[in-house]
Structure formats: structure tokens, C-alpha cells
Amino acid sequence: MTEAAAPHDAKTVIVSPAGSEGDLLGHPGELIDGRYLVREIRGGQGKTGMGVVYIVEDGGKLFAMKTFQSRFATNLSFIERFIREARTWMLIGFHPNVVGAFKLDIFRAIPCLFMEYVPSNAHGYHSLGDYLREGPMPEDRVLCYAVQFCEGMIHALGAVPGLVHRDIKPDNLLITPEGVLKISDFGLVRCKAFQDDGLEAGLEPEGGVAGRNLTRAGTVFGTPPYMSPEQFRGASSVTFHADMYAFGCCLFEMLTGVPPFQVRARSTAEHVRAYRERHTEYPAPPLQDWLPGAHPGLNEVIQRCLAKQPGDRWESYEALQAALRSIWADVNGGALPQCPGAPPPAPKTVAGQLRSIALLDGYTRAVRLKNLREHHAQSPYAFHLALASYFHVNHDAHEEERQLLKAHEARAEECGYEAVRRLAELYLDSERFVLAETILEGYLSYSPGGLDSVLEPYVRLKCHQHDFETAHRLLDAYQTGTRGQLLKAMVYNHAGEKEPMCLYLRQLVEELLDRIEEKLAQVETGQAAGWAQKSDRYTLEAVLLSLRPEAEIGRLRSAQHTVWPDLLGYPDFSQDMAWLSEALGRLGENDLAAGAETQARLKEYAEFLDYPRRLQKHLERDEYWFWMQQGMNGSGHD
């Protein structure tokens, strides 16, 4: 198996000193995550409200990496808005008229969305809003952009049924130097999928509003000059007709140079109230009042887009697009030229999107944990370790490894053994022994007293290296109890010394049976006994009848029974059964001296106790239960 480059101890995510730039993941010329070269930073503290966009280069290709300033990473409502935006972009997929989202990653507990980089033209123009600052546009150009907008929305609605953008405006319609319109900024999107998974809850106001052309003002969501009447009444219940209204406003502005409604106000609240009145009560101005020579069909298109009742607008973007194409044909005597297309995404790109959706699921669970969220800046280590745990119980070894590596990079000097231990075990399980040695020896070089914390993978490594003397010496010095005996047996097994191994295992089986009998003696009639699952009491009875027929089985039959996780305060048999299954299973595989019949019986008992799965399930049960509960209740410990 080919091994990847070994992790190193240098911190590759560069964080600037505290101050106005203290939230940045990296500065121009620096690397983020040891890979992404920062070319430019747009926004940030003191420049934009909450977001920041890094223009980064990876493998010679530029991406716009969108995230939020880390000081807002404790605001659950804002984070869930970002999650909603990222997931929408992933679900939409790729289309020439939608800004593409390639993947999502998490750096120092902050999620970052890697989007298609749309360069500015020679004049620095980047969006429809930039072009409109020069004034109105030619009719042909407007029709071309309008048809492209419809193409993008038709694709988006097909990919994500029920999608509503809720913030269509000139600044969110990007224009490439080649003249391709691309819909961007799905930060306020809503759709049925997010209602189903709990991400469609209303966002809380964020306090004061710094300007008037904002996405949010008080409890209004959208940009007032482009908002439909129903969006002022309640943004959570709007349909795609609200986006159609907003685009009607953009269409009017492209042809005239100004939005259909304009107000003057002294405060943000007054500004919002004035626009609400205009949009809900005033009729849309006729296009001919501003542009007498315009094609009459354009006025019909705009008036229908700007109808006060959603049901009076175009029934679909396909119908709106057909009307626009008809106007083009009437004016130009032919079909509208096709928008430049885009090659289909590579399978690797699509796979990256799918993996990012899985990563978003884990991030959503982790960020809902108040303690992790509120301490993300001080302890990104704990955050990435928690994500690794989530992916472990979901059997996603690839993402588990990535998050463990991120935790390892983010560790403080005095901590980090858990990430090291889990990485080493993962490498050993996949037979990447060089990586296991690198991570363990690296940890011990900066934490020479930490061997006890990583003893099990270190002993496994020594067995692979055939250094059995060191393995035994370490176990004699550090490890006692049941786990130590199993490790001792493992070392003898790797060394080919079957008899000492089986001796240890026989002793362990007897000790475990003694322990179970001691617990049985504590169980009084009517008292509760604890189990991993409901059937375990019958499983243990059957095993004891064969291995310890003198045991007081009747005590189990007269007891009350409680199942994990509600075991606190009760005699708990689940741990002993887990160790017993492992010891019996290994004996059944190796104890040739016991004879074929006895060995077969040992195997039978072990399988009855669910060997080899039971011990692993027992060791991971708290972790599994926690993340499954977190997935079910959705709100975590907030």
C-alpha cells in the first residue's frame, strides 16, 4: 500500500496577531493548511459585515474561498445560515449560469467554501451592479443576461426543488469578462430540504445595521429595493415568485439605470418602511415612462414580474424565458445566441462535492454543541477531534483521518495525545506502518513523558517491528488490568509463543468469570442489573450454565433490568461480557492444547457473545450514543 507523506509538527495554518486582522486564516503570500496560497483577501473585520473571501491558488487554479470571520463562530444562527448556503451550492451542482461550489473544508474549526473564481474585466467590473454604475444597458445585452438568469434558475430549481434565493440583486449577479452571467450568494436561500433537517429556523437579528442596502435589516431578510411584497410580510413563506419579482426589479434597472422604486430616508428603519410601502402599495412604473423606444413586450415582461400577487407573475422561469426569447426574435429576426457553455465536471469534482456534504453534516452536529462552538478559537484541537469522532461512528475513515490530522496540527504543546493515538491506530489498522511510527515518535519527541497515553498503538508498532522485548518491558512498566493482559497475549501471539499467550487468556477468562459471580452476589431480588442490550441477560445465563454451572443464575431471573446508557449505580455486566467475548474468541482461535472439542466450544461461546464485534462496540458505545443522540435531537447541548 502506498503511504502518503508523513504529517509534520509545524503549524501550517497561519493566524495573524490579535487586532483588526486577528480573524484571518492567512495573509497574502501565506499558505492556509499548508496548501492554499493566499493571493488576495476581500472583506474582513472593519471592511464587511461578517464575511471574508480569500482568493487562493491551489495547483495553479484560483478559487474564491468564502467563510465568516472567526469572531462570529459562536453565533449559531449565523453559522446555520452559512451551512444552508454551502449545502445549497453543493446540491445545485454545476451550471454555466450559477457560480460553482467545488468543495468545503474546515480550518481551525472554521468552515470554508471553495467557489468558482469569477475574475473582473479590464475595468475591474465584477458584477451586474458594477456595470449598472455606468448607467442603463443596451436592450440586446439586457435580453442576453435575462435569458441566462432564467437558465441558471431553471437549473437550480431542478436540482433543489422548492429553492428560493431571497436575495436576487445586481451585486449577486456576477458577470465574467466573456459576458456570462452567474447567479451567486445563496446566503438567504430556503427550500424544503432545509425545513426537513431543521436549518430553516428563523435567524435572529444581529443588532445594529450598518447600512441601507443590506441583506438583513431588523427582522427583514433581503435587500429592500428588490424585495417582493410578500417578502416584507414574512421571508419564511415565500416561493420562487419572490425571486422573479426581484429579478423584475433588476430587469427594470438594467434598461433604465435605476430600480423601479426609489426612496429617501434618514434611518435604516425608515428606509425599510418606505420600501415596504412602495413595493406593497405602489404600482410598478411603466417602462415607457423611462424608455419610450423600448420594445412593448419588455414592459409586459417586467409588469408581470412585478405583479403584487405571486400568482399573477410568470408561472415558471421557462415561461419567462420563452417570452424573452420571443422579444429577441422579434427585434433581431433570429434565435438568441447560445451562452458559452462549460465542460461537465470531472468525477473527482463531483466526488469532492459529495464528500463536502458529508463534512457539512458533521460540522452541523459539532457546531450545535455550545461548548465546542464557544471555545473554537481557544481549542480548534477539540473541535476537529470531535469531528473525527463523528466520522468514526459514521464509518467514514477517510474524513476521520483528515480531521485527526487537522486536530494534530492544531494541538497545543501540552496536549494532543488523543489525536496521536487515534491516528496511529488508524495507520496500523490500514498497515501504513511508516506513518504510525512517524506520528508516535514525533509525539514522544515533544512529550517524552506521554508514552502511557499512546501505549497500545506503540506496543502494536513494536510487535510489527518484531521488537517483542521492548513491548513486554513497556507493558510490565505501564499496563495492568484486563486490557494489559490482552495486550500481553497479543505480544506473545505476534512472537509465535502460543502457550504463554493461551495461559494469559485462560487466566483472564477465569478472572472475568469470578468478577461476574461477584456482581451476581450483589444483585438482590427486585434490584436492577445493567446490560448493553436487552438480550444480554439471556446470553450471559447460557454462557454461565456451561462455564460456571454453580453460579447463582436465579439472581438474574429475579432482578429488574436496565439497558445502557442508563447504567449508573447498577451492577453493570456489559463491560465484563465484552472482555469475556474477546478472551474466549482468542482462545478459540489459538488454544490447540485444549483439544478440538474444547476449542470448538470456546469458539461457540465467543460467537454467542458476539465476538469479535462486542468489545469494539463496547469501547465505542459512549461515543456512538453521543453522536447518534446529537443527530436525533438536532439541538445538541445548546
Secondary structure, 3 states (H helix, E strand, C coil): CCCCCCCCCCCCCCCCCCCCCCCCCCCCCCEECCCEEEEEEEECCCCCCCEEEEEEEECCEEEEEEEECHHHCCCHHHHHHHHHHHHHHHHHCCECCECCEEEEEEECCEEEEEEECCCCCCCCCCEHHHHHCCCCCCHHHHHHHHHHHHHHHHHHHHHCCCCECCCCCHHHEEECCCCCEEECCCCCCECHHHHHCCCCCCCCCCCCCCCCCCCEECCEECCHHHCCHHHHHCHHHCCHHHHHHHHHHHHHHHHHCCCCCCCCCCCHHHHHHHHHHHHHHCCCCCHHHCCCCCCHHHHHHHHHHCCCCHHHCCCCHHHHHHHHHHHHHHHHCCCCCCCCCCCCCCHHHHHHHHHHHHHHHHHHHHHCCHHHHHCCCCCHHHHHHHHHHHHHHCCCHHHHHHHHHHHHHHCCCCCCHHHHHHHHHHHHHCCCHHHHHHHHHHHHHHCCCCHHHHHHHHHHHHHHCCCHHHHHHHHHHHCCHHHHHHHHHHHHHHCCCHHHHHHHHHHHHHHHHHHHHHHHHHCCCCCEEEECCCCHHHHHHHHHHHHCCCCCCHHHHHCEEEECCCCCCCCECHHHHHHHHHHHHHHHHHCHHHCHHHHHHHHHHHHHCCCCHHHHHHHHHHHHHHHHHHHHHCCCCC
